[in-house]
Amino acid sequence: MVSQYAGKQSGRRPGAALFLFSRLALQNVLRKPARTIMLVLAVTLSTGGVFASYTVANGIKDSMDTSFSRMGADLVVVPANAMVNITSALLTVQPTDETLDAGLVAEIEKMDGIAQAAPQTYFQVPIMSGMPECKANLIGFDAKRDFTIMPWVVTRAPRPMVPGDILAGSRRSEAIGDEIAPCNVPANIYAKLGRSGVGPVDDSFFAEYETVKLLQAKVKERTGRSNDLQNSSGVKKTEDPSDSLATFDPAKISAILVKLKFGATPEQARFAIAKLPGVKVVSGATIVTSTRQATTALLGGMLGFTAMMLVAMLIMVSLLFSGIISERRREVGLLRAIGSRHADVMGMLLAEAVFTTSLGGITGIIFGSGLLLLFQRSLVYYLETLHVEFVWPQATTIVCVGICCSVVSAMVGLLGALVPAWRASLEEPYLLIQSEGG
């Protein structure tokens, strides 16, 4: 049969020859089903383990990011004259009239050891129309840089957040969908935060800077109309209780929350930041920083273990195909002797490897999905009973990881068989035929 397929290839087009050798490779894969099944099973176990472990590692990373963000920042930078009550969790700015230059955020982000720097601005505004004495704290924050406010969101409206939406602390009586009037400007409650135990967080409202700018524009518009009416009627102008928001300056902020990179210490960061003019650096609980960095190292070890599994699978496939090709040296020699090209023989051997490992990759994804389901029904369920949230990656991310694992398994087969196939195809046909292979 070898000569039947290979003997015809010399007079056919390259596409036809490729089809014949691919068909021959598939027949060779099915010729010894026990060996093929064992190889597919080995690839299945490896691919399924990599797929499941990488997906769980991503979930652990997202869960850790959320949990550690809820623990607060490592440092908070405030104006030198500001009075700050030190708490165990640095989550948000505290009431202050002092401000910082917003340009300090970019300077701090460039410093060694700084992972994130999130600005916040404090306002005290009336929240009920016609009742200027009913005031509340409104904290403006940058959603793109934030890492301490959004992780506390526990419930939200079933839509994306847009300018004009406000987040409410856990102690606020307002519910999602309620309308409030900060500075007599209508705004909607988009989300509620969980109870943090930190008063400035639980008692305040939070708004993105885009929302603050929108409120400011409406306040100025209303104030301008009111002034025109007062001037035309000759009535003396009264003080607007919302002037604190109307004078909002994006170049001025109240505080900067700082998150450190892995390996950086609070002391080093404090020393570097303290060199900036007009600032004071406050540290949170050091146990938060050390725990965050220790678990980050543990997660890195898990990802390293996953990479080691891929390397082990590559070595295993290479050894297996070295033995398989050594066993079939006479067959390879016959193909070369009847005129098969070096590239055709090598392509046939590589196709066998890709067929086998691709099948193992597909079954590995199915096996890995079963492991994830088992993990969901056991450990994740147990964590939920303890009110510990496990954040699964998005469905699209899991699908992409599965596709990548299938492709990688095929590539592992290709790379694992590349060297033995290349060496076998280069040997002289008579040496291959006279060898002692099976």
Buried (B, 14 or more C-beta within 10 A) or exposed (E): EBEEBBBEBEEEEEEEBBBBBBEBBBEBBEEEEEBBEEBBBBBBBBBBBBBBBBBBBBBBBBBBBBBBBBBBBBBBBBBEEBEBEEBEBBBBBBBBEBBBBBEBBEBBBEBEBBEBBBBBBBBBBBBBBEEBEEBBBBBBBBBEBBBBBBBBBEEBBEEEBEBBBBBBBBEBEBEBEEEBBBBBBEBBBBBBBBEBEBBBBBBBBBBBBBBBBBBBEBBBEBBEEBEEEEEEEEEEEEEBBBEBBBEBEEEBBBBBBBBBBEEBBBEBBBEBBEEBEEBBBBBBBEEBBEBBBEBBEEBEEBBEEBEEBBEEBBEBBBEBBBEBBBEBBBBBBBBBBBEBBEEBBBBBBBBBBBBBBBBBBBBBBEBBBEBBEEBEEEEBEEEEEEEEEBBBBEEEBBEEBBEEBBEBBBBBBBBBBBEBBEEBBEBEBEEBBEBEBE
